[in-house]
Amino acid sequence: MDLFPVLPICVCDLTPGTCDINCCCDRDCSLLHPRTVFSFCLPGSVRSSSWVCVDNSLIFRSNSPFPSRVFMDVNGIKQFCVHVNNSKLNYFQKPQKVNASNFQTPATEFGGNSFNSTFQTQSPAPFYRAGDPILTYSSEWSVVSLLRQPAGVGAGGLCIESNPAGFLESKSTTCVRFFKNLANSCTLDPALNAVSYYNFTVLKVPSGMTDLQNMKFQVPVTPVSQAGSPLLAGNTCQNAVSQVIYEIETNGTFGIQKVSVSFGQTNLTVEPGASLQQQFIIRFRAFQSTATSLPGPRSGNPGYIVGKPLLALTGDISHTMTLLQSQGDGTCSVRRHKVQFGVNAMSGCKLRLKKVDCNHLQQEMYQTLHGRPRPEHVAIFGNADPAQKAEWTPILSRNCSVSATGCTSCCIIPVSLEIQVLWAYIGLQSNPQAHVSGARFLYQCQSIKDPQVTEMSLTTTVTFVDITQKPEPPRGQPRTDWKLPFDFFFPFKVAFSKGADTQKGSVSPVLILCLLLLQILSLKTK
């Protein structure tokens, strides 16, 4: 036991006049044997001793100049220990004197990171990479910002403006905006005004930030057609933006070369809790210096790939065949599901009917079911060219029949569309190519008499039927098909049964039978 006091300097004596717990060198504790009171001694409160020990039975006599002692370990075995007394190992080296002339030398040698790190300006990248946010510049406010693509969040799909558009990432997002006072928001909310979507320029490359006054690094956003400004006329907010489509042409590391924007606009009724669903589409394509435009993305080359969009043609415009899509409340959305090749699907929604005559109602229902524009042809292969009509097959259609209902005063409206697609694999079996043999639209209709009907449930389905005809399996070498009369062996059987009774153990009948069969077979093969 180390007797009190043991150290001239007590590092754990922090409270004058009070005994610090577990501080074995604290004079205020007045303990002769602190270890009997404290559960342990704090580091530095007892003198540290360095002992080297071996089993005491191995030592006959010690002539070590250092102090030695025999201890009893926890297992009751005596240990002979020698106290190592090397004062040089107990102290740190004396530090050098620091003054104004040599202060920086030890600070640099032993110092680490400083809280006051110097600000390093990172130069912008020389070109955009896939997924990078696209930079924009507003000359009116002298502000560099990002091209935004609002997206919906939460169960209601509320619009958030902070979603940046990614370079080379063609996407489509849909969100909903709610208005507490649409009468004020109609002309003041920039989200409803088409001008707010093109009153800026797009930087060709990120390095254009270094010289914002140089117009060669900026690309204006050009409207495809003139869009009207929002106007509050009575109880209606006119020309509210419902769809924004950006077309961005890029040229590799040379960046963005051309940006155009087109709009879809609608009229909103001013009422409490009014809402508007908006769609934002960004498409990227390769820059063309000539007037010729590139076709849309392929769904295969040449054969269709399962899961890729089914291509349709209306006039000279190629697009994707679509199905109905519902909003959060179940009503029909302006956004639609793409028909994926080889994937059977079904979707539905509720359409709010407008008070119009039967002809206009029928037209609206047909357009809602098959989408706009109405598909007229379907691509035979996934790489069909809209300019080559031979690469497209017409879509057969069967509309509703008014005479089939037997009701002349009823309004016959379509409520369901079934798209049937016949397809097959052609070409080599080792590399089959899927192609469409034909497609058909089948409408199911319903008659309504009550003009007070305000909602109607619509459904669309698509079914892919595989009509692949596989070739006949390869045949092996021709082989002889032996056909003998059913009673051919009867005489031999009778003779053998009689001979067996008289000549048991004789094999002559069997040998005769085998010889005859071998003779017949040899004659057949010749």
Secondary structure in CASP SS format (residue, H / E / C, confidence):
PFRMAT SS
TARGET T0000
AUTHOR 0000-0000-0000
METHOD secondary structure of the structure
MODEL  1
M C 1.00
D C 1.00
L C 1.00
F C 1.00
P C 1.00
V C 1.00
L C 1.00
P C 1.00
I C 1.00
C C 1.00
V C 1.00
C C 1.00
D C 1.00
L C 1.00
T C 1.00
P C 1.00
G C 1.00
T C 1.00
C C 1.00
D C 1.00
I C 1.00
N C 1.00
C C 1.00
C C 1.00
C C 1.00
D C 1.00
R H 1.00
D H 1.00
C H 1.00
S C 1.00
L C 1.00
L C 1.00
H C 1.00
P H 1.00
R H 1.00
T H 1.00
V C 1.00
F C 1.00
S C 1.00
F C 1.00
C C 1.00
L C 1.00
P C 1.00
G C 1.00
S C 1.00
V C 1.00
R C 1.00
S C 1.00
S C 1.00
S C 1.00
W E 1.00
V E 1.00
C E 1.00
V E 1.00
D E 1.00
N H 1.00
S H 1.00
L H 1.00
I C 1.00
F C 1.00
R C 1.00
S C 1.00
N C 1.00
S C 1.00
P C 1.00
F C 1.00
P C 1.00
S E 1.00
R E 1.00
V E 1.00
F E 1.00
M E 1.00
D C 1.00
V C 1.00
N C 1.00
G C 1.00
I C 1.00
K E 1.00
Q E 1.00
F E 1.00
C E 1.00
V E 1.00
H E 1.00
V C 1.00
N C 1.00
N C 1.00
S H 1.00
K H 1.00
L H 1.00
N H 1.00
Y C 1.00
F C 1.00
Q C 1.00
K C 1.00
P C 1.00
Q C 1.00
K C 1.00
V C 1.00
N C 1.00
A C 1.00
S C 1.00
N C 1.00
F C 1.00
Q H 1.00
T H 1.00
P H 1.00
A H 1.00
T H 1.00
E H 1.00
F H 1.00
G C 1.00
G C 1.00
N C 1.00
S C 1.00
F C 1.00
N C 1.00
S C 1.00
T C 1.00
F C 1.00
Q C 1.00
T C 1.00
Q C 1.00
S C 1.00
P C 1.00
A C 1.00
P C 1.00
F C 1.00
Y C 1.00
R C 1.00
A C 1.00
G C 1.00
D C 1.00
P E 1.00
I C 1.00
L E 1.00
T E 1.00
Y E 1.00
S E 1.00
S C 1.00
E C 1.00
W C 1.00
S C 1.00
V E 1.00
V E 1.00
S E 1.00
L E 1.00
L C 1.00
R E 1.00
Q C 1.00
P C 1.00
A E 1.00
G E 1.00
V E 1.00
G C 1.00
A C 1.00
G C 1.00
G C 1.00
L E 1.00
C E 1.00
I E 1.00
E C 1.00
S C 1.00
N C 1.00
P E 1.00
A C 1.00
G E 1.00
F C 1.00
L C 1.00
E C 1.00
S C 1.00
K E 1.00
S E 1.00
T E 1.00
T E 1.00
C E 1.00
V E 1.00
R E 1.00
F E 1.00
F E 1.00
K C 1.00
N C 1.00
L H 1.00
A H 1.00
N H 1.00
S H 1.00
C H 1.00
T H 1.00
L H 1.00
D C 1.00
P H 1.00
A H 1.00
L H 1.00
N C 1.00
A H 1.00
V H 1.00
S H 1.00
Y H 1.00
Y C 1.00
N C 1.00
F C 1.00
T E 1.00
V E 1.00
L E 1.00
K C 1.00
V C 1.00
P H 1.00
S H 1.00
G H 1.00
M H 1.00
T H 1.00
D H 1.00
L C 1.00
Q C 1.00
N C 1.00
M H 1.00
K H 1.00
F H 1.00
Q E 1.00
V E 1.00
P E 1.00
V E 1.00
T E 1.00
P E 1.00
V C 1.00
S C 1.00
Q C 1.00
A C 1.00
G C 1.00
S C 1.00
P C 1.00
L E 1.00
L E 1.00
A E 1.00
G C 1.00
N C 1.00
T E 1.00
C E 1.00
Q E 1.00
N E 1.00
A E 1.00
V E 1.00
S E 1.00
Q E 1.00
V E 1.00
I E 1.00
Y E 1.00
E E 1.00
I E 1.00
E E 1.00
T E 1.00
N C 1.00
G H 1.00
T H 1.00
F H 1.00
G C 1.00
I E 1.00
Q E 1.00
K E 1.00
V E 1.00
S E 1.00
V E 1.00
S E 1.00
F E 1.00
G E 1.00
Q E 1.00
T E 1.00
N E 1.00
L E 1.00
T E 1.00
V C 1.00
E C 1.00
P C 1.00
G C 1.00
A E 1.00
S E 1.00
L E 1.00
Q E 1.00
Q E 1.00
Q E 1.00
F E 1.00
I E 1.00
I E 1.00
R E 1.00
F E 1.00
R E 1.00
A E 1.00
F C 1.00
Q C 1.00
S C 1.00
T C 1.00
A C 1.00
T C 1.00
S C 1.00
L C 1.00
P C 1.00
G C 1.00
P C 1.00
R C 1.00
S C 1.00
G E 1.00
N C 1.00
P C 1.00
G C 1.00
Y E 1.00
I C 1.00
V C 1.00
G C 1.00
K C 1.00
P E 1.00
L C 1.00
L E 1.00
A E 1.00
L E 1.00
T E 1.00
G C 1.00
D C 1.00
I E 1.00
S E 1.00
H E 1.00
T E 1.00
M C 1.00
T E 1.00
L E 1.00
L C 1.00
Q C 1.00
S E 1.00
Q C 1.00
G C 1.00
D C 1.00
G C 1.00
T E 1.00
C E 1.00
S C 1.00
V C 1.00
R C 1.00
R C 1.00
H E 1.00
K E 1.00
V C 1.00
Q E 1.00
F C 1.00
G C 1.00
V C 1.00
N C 1.00
A E 1.00
M E 1.00
S E 1.00
G E 1.00
C E 1.00
K E 1.00
L E 1.00
R E 1.00
L C 1.00
K C 1.00
K C 1.00
V C 1.00
D C 1.00
C H 1.00
N H 1.00
H H 1.00
L H 1.00
Q H 1.00
Q H 1.00
E H 1.00
M H 1.00
Y H 1.00
Q H 1.00
T H 1.00
L H 1.00
H H 1.00
G C 1.00
R C 1.00
P C 1.00
R C 1.00
P C 1.00
E C 1.00
H E 1.00
V E 1.00
A E 1.00
I C 1.00
F C 1.00
G C 1.00
N C 1.00
A C 1.00
D C 1.00
P C 1.00
A C 1.00
Q C 1.00
K H 1.00
A H 1.00
E H 1.00
W E 1.00
T E 1.00
P E 1.00
I E 1.00
L E 1.00
S E 1.00
R E 1.00
N C 1.00
C C 1.00
S C 1.00
V C 1.00
S C 1.00
A C 1.00
T C 1.00
G C 1.00
C C 1.00
T C 1.00
S C 1.00
C C 1.00
C E 1.00
I E 1.00
I E 1.00
P E 1.00
V E 1.00
S E 1.00
L E 1.00
E E 1.00
I E 1.00
Q E 1.00
V E 1.00
L E 1.00
W E 1.00
A E 1.00
Y E 1.00
I E 1.00
G C 1.00
L C 1.00
Q C 1.00
S C 1.00
N C 1.00
P C 1.00
Q E 1.00
A E 1.00
H E 1.00
V E 1.00
S E 1.00
G E 1.00
A E 1.00
R E 1.00
F E 1.00
L E 1.00
Y E 1.00
Q E 1.00
C E 1.00
Q E 1.00
S E 1.00
I E 1.00
K C 1.00
D C 1.00
P C 1.00
Q C 1.00
V C 1.00
T C 1.00
E E 1.00
M E 1.00
S E 1.00
L E 1.00
T E 1.00
T E 1.00
T E 1.00
V E 1.00
T E 1.00
F E 1.00
V E 1.00
D E 1.00
I C 1.00
T C 1.00
Q C 1.00
K C 1.00
P C 1.00
E C 1.00
P C 1.00
P C 1.00
R C 1.00
G C 1.00
Q C 1.00
P C 1.00
R C 1.00
T C 1.00
D C 1.00
W C 1.00
K C 1.00
L C 1.00
P C 1.00
F C 1.00
D C 1.00
F C 1.00
F C 1.00
F H 1.00
P H 1.00
F H 1.00
K H 1.00
V H 1.00
A H 1.00
F H 1.00
S H 1.00
K H 1.00
G H 1.00
A H 1.00
D H 1.00
T H 1.00
Q C 1.00
K C 1.00
G C 1.00
S C 1.00
V C 1.00
S H 1.00
P H 1.00
V H 1.00
L H 1.00
I H 1.00
L H 1.00
C H 1.00
L H 1.00
L H 1.00
L H 1.00
L H 1.00
Q H 1.00
I H 1.00
L H 1.00
S H 1.00
L H 1.00
K H 1.00
T H 1.00
K C 1.00
END
